[in-house]
């Protein structure tokens, strides 16, 4: 069926089997970015091979975080 998620203020339709890597490509994000979202226990991140719909609900806001060699989420 599919659902909508929001990435950087863009509503993006995804299929039930869309991976985080595919979503980053659809949103035109850097391939090295990590998608994060607010889960029940705080902030969670998606690996590139994670199926987005298995982790987030319809309308969920996902935020890209840059990766850096010496800092998990880049410079803050």
C-alpha positions as CSV (number, residue, x, y, z in Angstrom):
1,X,0.0,0.0,0.0
2,X,2.5,2.7,1.1
3,X,2.6,5.7,3.3
4,X,3.9,9.3,3.5
5,X,6.9,10.3,5.6
6,X,8.5,13.8,5.9
7,X,12.2,14.4,5.2
8,X,13.5,18.0,5.4
9,X,10.0,19.4,5.0
10,X,9.2,17.3,2.0
11,X,6.4,14.8,2.1
12,X,7.7,11.7,0.4
13,X,5.5,8.6,-0.5
14,X,7.2,5.3,0.3
15,X,6.2,1.7,-0.4
16,X,6.0,-0.9,2.2
17,X,9.5,-2.2,1.2
18,X,11.3,1.1,0.8
19,X,14.7,1.0,2.5
20,X,16.4,4.0,4.2
21,X,19.0,4.1,1.4
22,X,16.2,4.4,-1.2
23,X,14.4,7.1,0.8
24,X,17.7,9.1,1.0
25,X,18.0,8.9,-2.8
26,X,14.3,10.0,-3.3
27,X,14.9,12.9,-0.9
28,X,18.2,13.8,-2.7
29,X,20.2,13.5,0.5
30,X,23.9,12.7,0.8
31,X,24.4,8.9,0.7
32,X,26.5,9.1,3.9
33,X,23.7,10.8,5.9
34,X,21.9,8.8,8.6
35,X,18.1,9.2,8.9
36,X,16.9,9.7,12.5
37,X,13.5,9.8,14.1
38,X,12.0,10.1,17.5
39,X,11.1,6.7,18.8
40,X,9.6,5.6,22.1
41,X,12.9,5.6,23.9
42,X,14.4,8.8,22.3
43,X,16.1,9.3,19.0
44,X,16.6,6.3,16.8
45,X,18.5,5.9,13.6
46,X,17.9,3.8,10.4
47,X,20.6,1.7,8.7
48,X,20.6,1.9,4.9
49,X,19.1,-1.6,4.6
50,X,16.3,-0.9,7.2
51,X,12.8,-1.0,5.7
52,X,11.4,2.4,6.7
53,X,7.7,1.4,7.1
54,X,8.8,-1.2,9.7
55,X,10.2,1.5,11.9
56,X,8.1,4.6,11.5
57,X,4.4,5.5,11.2
58,X,2.5,7.4,8.6
59,X,3.5,11.1,8.6
60,X,6.7,10.5,10.7
61,X,9.4,13.2,10.5
62,X,12.8,11.8,9.6
63,X,15.9,14.0,9.9
64,X,19.2,13.5,8.1
65,X,22.3,13.7,10.2
66,X,25.8,13.9,8.5
67,X,28.3,11.3,9.4
68,X,31.9,12.2,10.2
69,X,34.9,10.0,10.9
70,X,35.4,11.3,14.5
71,X,31.8,12.2,15.4
72,X,28.8,9.9,14.8
73,X,26.5,12.7,13.7
74,X,29.1,15.1,12.3
75,X,29.9,18.5,13.8
76,X,27.2,19.9,16.1
